[in-house]
């Protein structure tokens, strides 16, 4: 079972190299690290997955409510 998880982690590593902006890849790899009880690595992946999107969502909400204007030039 551990060999399968490690193989899947390697696959996620390759996909993350190609598509580093896709948060679902970090979440998927984080879940695999959890299965291996590598919680520090899992937490790092979850932080990567959600930190950037939290900021984007916050800016988007503010912009829609007229609290901030984002220059889209």
The 8 nearest C-alpha neighbors of each residue, nearest first, counted from 0:
[[1, 3, 2, 4, 5, 35, 6, 34],
 [2, 0, 4, 3, 5, 35, 6, 34],
 [1, 3, 5, 0, 4, 6, 7, 8],
 [4, 2, 6, 0, 1, 5, 7, 8],
 [3, 5, 7, 1, 6, 2, 8, 31],
 [6, 4, 8, 2, 7, 3, 1, 9],
 [5, 7, 3, 9, 4, 8, 2, 10],
 [6, 8, 10, 4, 9, 5, 3, 11],
 [9, 7, 5, 11, 10, 6, 28, 12],
 [10, 8, 12, 6, 7, 11, 5, 13],
 [9, 11, 7, 13, 8, 12, 14, 6],
 [10, 12, 8, 14, 13, 9, 15, 28],
 [13, 11, 9, 15, 10, 14, 8, 16],
 [14, 12, 16, 10, 11, 15, 9, 17],
 [13, 15, 11, 17, 16, 12, 18, 10],
 [16, 14, 19, 18, 12, 17, 13, 11],
 [17, 15, 13, 14, 18, 19, 12, 11],
 [16, 18, 14, 15, 19, 13, 12, 20],
 [17, 19, 15, 20, 16, 14, 21, 24],
 [20, 18, 15, 21, 16, 17, 14, 22],
 [21, 19, 18, 22, 15, 48, 24, 23],
 [22, 20, 23, 19, 24, 18, 25, 15],
 [21, 23, 48, 24, 25, 20, 26, 49],
 [24, 22, 26, 25, 21, 27, 48, 28],
 [23, 25, 27, 22, 26, 21, 28, 11],
 [26, 24, 44, 28, 22, 23, 27, 48],
 [25, 27, 29, 23, 24, 28, 45, 30],
 [28, 26, 24, 30, 29, 25, 23, 31],
 [27, 29, 31, 25, 30, 26, 8, 11],
 [28, 30, 41, 26, 32, 44, 31, 27],
 [29, 31, 33, 27, 28, 32, 26, 34],
 [30, 32, 28, 34, 33, 29, 4, 35],
 [33, 31, 29, 35, 37, 41, 34, 30],
 [34, 32, 36, 30, 35, 31, 38, 37],
 [33, 35, 31, 36, 32, 30, 37, 4],
 [34, 36, 32, 33, 37, 31, 1, 4],
 [37, 35, 33, 34, 38, 32, 41, 39],
 [38, 36, 32, 35, 33, 39, 40, 41],
 [37, 39, 41, 40, 36, 33, 42, 32],
 [38, 40, 42, 41, 37, 43, 32, 36],
 [41, 39, 43, 42, 38, 37, 44, 32],
 [42, 40, 29, 38, 32, 44, 39, 43],
 [43, 41, 45, 39, 44, 40, 38, 46],
 [42, 44, 40, 46, 41, 45, 39, 47],
 [45, 43, 47, 25, 41, 29, 46, 42],
 [46, 44, 48, 42, 47, 43, 26, 49],
 [45, 47, 43, 44, 49, 48, 50, 42],
 [48, 46, 44, 45, 49, 50, 43, 25],
 [49, 47, 22, 45, 46, 25, 44, 50],
 [48, 50, 52, 46, 51, 47, 53, 45],
 [51, 49, 53, 46, 52, 47, 48, 54],
 [52, 50, 54, 53, 49, 55, 48, 47],
 [53, 51, 55, 49, 54, 50, 56, 48],
 [52, 54, 56, 50, 55, 51, 49, 57],
 [55, 53, 57, 52, 51, 56, 58, 50],
 [54, 56, 52, 58, 53, 57, 59, 51],
 [57, 55, 59, 53, 54, 58, 52, 60],
 [56, 58, 54, 60, 59, 55, 53, 61],
 [59, 57, 61, 55, 60, 56, 62, 54],
 [58, 60, 56, 62, 57, 61, 55, 63],
 [61, 59, 57, 63, 62, 58, 56, 64],
 [62, 60, 66, 58, 64, 59, 63, 67],
 [61, 63, 67, 59, 65, 64, 60, 68],
 [64, 62, 60, 61, 65, 59, 66, 67],
 [65, 63, 61, 62, 66, 60, 67, 59],
 [64, 66, 62, 67, 63, 61, 68, 60],
 [65, 67, 61, 64, 62, 68, 63, 60],
 [68, 66, 62, 65, 61, 69, 58, 64],
 [69, 67, 62, 70, 65, 66, 61, 63],
 [68, 70, 71, 67, 62, 58, 59, 72],
 [69, 71, 72, 68, 67, 62, 58, 59],
 [72, 70, 69, 68, 62, 59, 67, 58],
 [71, 70, 69, 68, 62, 67, 59, 58]]
